[in-house]
């Protein structure tokens, strides 16, 4: 089950809502494939041909890429796949525009506001999703 968080900066008023974690479809490959970029879909399908032990997807908060003019923080679906040999493959952890690695935020630690960089974000659980 995933958790919905509301984030807020008391200094500048930045706010956002994020659906983090995994839901009922988080380990189902047809669902995971629908959520990936075309490049990652092809890589994952190639892995499927050789055999996959596990595939788990979870939403994470990430900082926007330097090439992105969108939101300061956003959700990203990160997929961890273990192949038959035990090797871990990670999908969804790079910018779809330029390929730069995305910075995943660890919400178990204080997160600095991406807008003002003056205050730590307040994170409140506002619900759960599946």
C-alpha positions as CSV (number, residue, x, y, z in Angstrom):
1,X,0.0,0.0,0.0
2,X,1.2,3.5,-0.8
3,X,1.1,6.6,1.3
4,X,0.0,10.1,0.2
5,X,2.0,13.0,1.6
6,X,1.4,16.7,1.6
7,X,4.6,18.7,1.8
8,X,4.7,22.4,2.8
9,X,7.4,25.0,3.4
10,X,6.6,27.4,6.2
11,X,9.1,30.0,4.8
12,X,7.9,30.5,1.2
13,X,4.6,28.6,1.0
14,X,5.8,25.9,-1.5
15,X,3.5,22.9,-1.3
16,X,2.8,19.7,-3.1
17,X,1.1,16.3,-2.8
18,X,2.9,13.0,-3.6
19,X,1.7,9.4,-3.8
20,X,4.7,7.4,-2.6
21,X,5.4,3.7,-2.2
22,X,3.8,0.9,-4.1
23,X,0.3,-0.3,-4.8
24,X,-1.5,-3.5,-5.6
25,X,0.0,-3.5,-9.2
26,X,3.6,-2.6,-8.1
27,X,5.0,-6.1,-9.0
28,X,2.9,-6.8,-12.1
29,X,4.9,-6.4,-15.3
30,X,2.0,-5.3,-17.6
31,X,1.4,-2.4,-15.2
32,X,5.1,-1.6,-14.8
33,X,5.6,-1.6,-18.6
34,X,2.8,1.0,-19.1
35,X,4.5,3.4,-16.8
36,X,8.1,3.3,-18.3
37,X,9.7,5.3,-21.1
38,X,9.9,3.5,-24.5
39,X,13.7,3.0,-23.9
40,X,13.1,1.4,-20.5
41,X,10.3,-0.7,-21.9
42,X,12.6,-2.2,-24.5
43,X,15.3,-2.9,-21.9
44,X,12.8,-4.6,-19.5
45,X,11.3,-6.7,-22.3
46,X,14.8,-7.9,-23.2
47,X,15.3,-8.9,-19.6
48,X,11.9,-10.8,-19.6
49,X,13.2,-13.0,-22.5
50,X,16.1,-14.1,-20.3
51,X,14.0,-14.5,-17.1
52,X,13.1,-12.2,-14.2
53,X,13.1,-13.2,-10.6
54,X,11.4,-10.1,-9.2
55,X,10.1,-6.8,-10.4
56,X,9.0,-4.2,-7.9
57,X,8.0,-0.6,-8.6
58,X,7.6,2.3,-6.2
59,X,6.9,6.0,-6.5
60,X,9.6,8.3,-5.0
61,X,9.9,12.1,-4.7
62,X,12.6,13.4,-7.0
63,X,14.1,16.8,-7.7
64,X,13.4,18.0,-11.2
65,X,16.2,17.6,-13.7
66,X,18.1,20.8,-14.7
67,X,16.6,20.5,-18.2
68,X,13.0,20.4,-16.8
69,X,11.0,23.6,-16.5
70,X,8.2,21.8,-14.6
71,X,7.6,21.4,-10.9
72,X,10.4,21.7,-8.5
73,X,9.6,18.2,-7.0
74,X,7.7,15.4,-8.7
75,X,6.9,11.8,-8.4
76,X,8.9,9.2,-10.3
77,X,8.2,5.5,-10.7
78,X,11.4,3.6,-10.0
79,X,11.5,0.0,-10.9
80,X,13.9,-2.6,-9.4
81,X,14.2,-5.8,-11.4
82,X,16.3,-8.8,-10.4
83,X,17.2,-11.1,-13.2
84,X,17.8,-14.9,-13.0
85,X,21.5,-14.4,-12.2
86,X,20.6,-12.1,-9.2
87,X,21.8,-8.9,-10.9
88,X,19.8,-5.8,-10.0
89,X,18.5,-3.6,-12.9
90,X,17.0,-0.1,-12.2
91,X,14.5,1.6,-14.5
92,X,13.0,5.1,-14.3
93,X,15.9,6.7,-12.5
94,X,17.0,9.0,-15.3
95,X,15.5,12.0,-17.0
96,X,13.5,11.1,-20.0
97,X,14.6,14.3,-21.8
98,X,18.4,14.3,-21.3
99,X,19.2,11.0,-19.6
100,X,20.7,12.7,-16.5
101,X,20.4,10.7,-13.2
102,X,17.5,11.8,-11.1
103,X,18.1,12.8,-7.4
104,X,15.7,10.7,-5.3
105,X,14.9,12.3,-2.0
106,X,15.0,10.3,1.3
107,X,11.9,11.5,3.1
108,X,13.0,9.7,6.3
109,X,15.5,12.6,6.7
110,X,14.8,16.4,6.6
111,X,14.3,17.7,3.1
112,X,15.2,21.3,2.2
113,X,12.7,23.3,0.4
114,X,13.5,23.2,-3.4
115,X,12.0,26.7,-3.9
116,X,13.6,28.9,-1.2
117,X,16.3,26.6,0.2
118,X,15.7,28.3,3.6
119,X,13.5,25.8,5.5
120,X,12.9,22.1,5.8
121,X,9.7,20.8,4.3
122,X,7.0,19.6,6.6
123,X,5.6,16.3,5.4
124,X,2.2,15.1,6.6
125,X,0.5,11.8,5.7
126,X,-2.9,12.6,4.3
127,X,-4.0,9.2,3.1
128,X,-3.1,5.8,1.6
129,X,-3.6,4.3,-1.8
130,X,-3.5,0.9,-3.4
